[in-house]
Structure formats: C-alpha cells, structure tokens
C-alpha cells in the first residue's frame, strides 16, 4: 500500500496528493501533524528515504531556528525533535513498499508509483 505523509496546508503536499489520486492506485493518507509519529516509525521512513535525519528537517521553520539551529545534535536528538515538533518534517513523503521519496518537486513521486 502506498502511503503519503501529508499536510493539507502545504501546496507541495497537495500537489503530491493530486499525483497519487491521478495515478488511480490505492494509497493511505497519513496526516502526520494530527497522528503522532514514533521515533521508530520516523527512523523507518528515514531508512527508506536513504537520507540522514538532518536531511528531513525543514530548516526554515521558526522552531528549528529558535531551538535547534547551530547546535551539535545526534541523529537520535534530531529524530526526537521531529517527533516532538512534526512541523519540522519535510513533506510530502510518499512510501511505496521499501522505497520512499520526498515530493519536492512533487513530480518525484512518479518515480516510485
């Protein structure tokens, strides 16, 4: 089952959702700002993306700038920051089996569906 980590207020996330809808394939919407993610779930997403935890951070978010920017953080501390402040997570994220992509640009989603 394809999954999309979706923020309805984000235009890129809405575009990513539209791409999935147009594909005609079944998918599940995970509204990660409403449904709490665990650190284990987030680690799994990061592994599927093939990136470092810091690469999933939205570094222009105010909470990142005020609380975390410039600090030397371990991967676990970065993941904990995203679990506690899910607004920090880049979006949309689309997962299909063991593959995942950050939909920036949204067209990147087409590569895994």
C-alpha positions as CSV (number, residue, x, y, z in Angstrom):
1,X,0.0,0.0,0.0
2,X,1.3,3.4,-1.0
3,X,1.4,5.9,1.9
4,X,1.6,9.7,1.8
5,X,2.7,11.7,4.8
6,X,0.5,14.7,4.1
7,X,0.0,18.3,5.4
8,X,-3.2,19.7,3.8
9,X,-1.9,23.3,4.3
10,X,1.2,22.7,2.2
11,X,0.9,23.3,-1.5
12,X,3.6,20.8,-2.4
13,X,1.8,18.2,-0.3
14,X,-1.5,18.9,-2.0
15,X,0.2,18.6,-5.4
16,X,1.7,15.3,-4.3
17,X,-1.7,14.0,-3.2
18,X,-3.1,15.0,-6.6
19,X,-0.4,13.0,-8.4
20,X,-1.4,10.0,-6.3
21,X,-5.1,10.5,-7.0
22,X,-4.4,10.7,-10.7
23,X,-2.4,7.5,-10.6
24,X,-5.5,5.5,-9.8
25,X,-3.5,3.4,-7.3
26,X,-4.7,2.8,-3.8
27,X,-3.0,4.8,-1.1
28,X,-3.3,5.8,2.5
29,X,-3.1,9.4,3.8
30,X,-1.1,9.9,7.0
31,X,-1.8,13.3,8.4
32,X,1.4,13.4,10.4
33,X,0.6,16.7,12.1
34,X,-2.5,15.0,13.7
35,X,-1.3,11.5,14.1
36,X,1.7,11.2,16.4
37,X,4.7,9.5,14.8
38,X,7.0,7.4,16.9
39,X,10.8,7.6,16.7
40,X,10.8,4.1,15.3
41,X,8.3,5.0,12.6
42,X,10.4,8.0,11.7
43,X,13.6,6.0,11.6
44,X,11.9,3.6,9.3
45,X,10.9,6.4,6.9
46,X,14.5,7.8,7.0
47,X,15.9,4.4,6.1
48,X,13.5,4.1,3.2
49,X,14.4,7.6,2.0
50,X,18.1,6.7,2.2
51,X,19.0,10.0,3.9
52,X,20.4,11.3,7.1
53,X,17.8,12.6,9.7
54,X,19.1,16.1,9.3
55,X,18.1,16.0,5.6
56,X,14.4,15.5,6.6
57,X,14.4,18.8,8.6
58,X,12.7,21.9,7.4
59,X,15.4,24.3,8.5
60,X,13.5,27.5,7.8
61,X,10.8,26.6,10.4
62,X,10.8,29.1,13.4
63,X,11.0,26.3,15.9
64,X,14.2,24.9,14.3
65,X,15.8,28.3,14.2
66,X,15.0,29.2,17.8
67,X,15.5,25.8,19.4
68,X,18.0,23.7,17.4
69,X,19.9,25.7,14.8
70,X,23.7,25.8,15.4
71,X,23.6,23.0,18.0
72,X,25.5,19.8,17.6
73,X,22.7,17.2,17.6
74,X,23.0,13.4,17.3
75,X,20.7,11.6,14.9
76,X,18.5,10.5,17.8
77,X,18.2,14.1,19.0
78,X,17.2,15.2,15.5
79,X,14.6,12.4,15.3
80,X,13.3,13.3,18.7
81,X,13.0,17.0,17.6
82,X,10.8,15.8,14.6
83,X,8.7,13.6,16.8
84,X,8.1,16.4,19.3
85,X,7.7,19.0,16.5
86,X,6.3,17.3,13.4
87,X,6.1,20.6,11.6
88,X,9.9,20.2,11.2
89,X,9.4,17.2,8.8
90,X,9.8,17.8,5.1
91,X,6.7,17.0,3.1
92,X,5.1,15.3,1.4
93,X,6.8,11.9,1.9
94,X,5.5,9.1,-0.3
95,X,6.3,5.5,0.6
96,X,5.7,2.5,-1.7
97,X,7.0,-0.7,-0.2
98,X,10.7,-0.3,0.7
99,X,11.0,2.8,-1.5
100,X,10.3,6.4,-0.4
101,X,10.7,9.9,-1.8
102,X,10.2,13.4,-0.6
103,X,7.9,15.0,-3.0
104,X,10.0,18.1,-3.7
105,X,9.4,18.6,-6.5
106,X,6.1,16.7,-6.4
107,X,6.8,15.1,-9.7
108,X,9.5,13.0,-7.9
109,X,6.6,10.9,-6.6
110,X,6.0,9.5,-10.0
111,X,9.4,7.7,-9.8
112,X,8.1,5.3,-7.1
113,X,4.5,4.8,-8.0
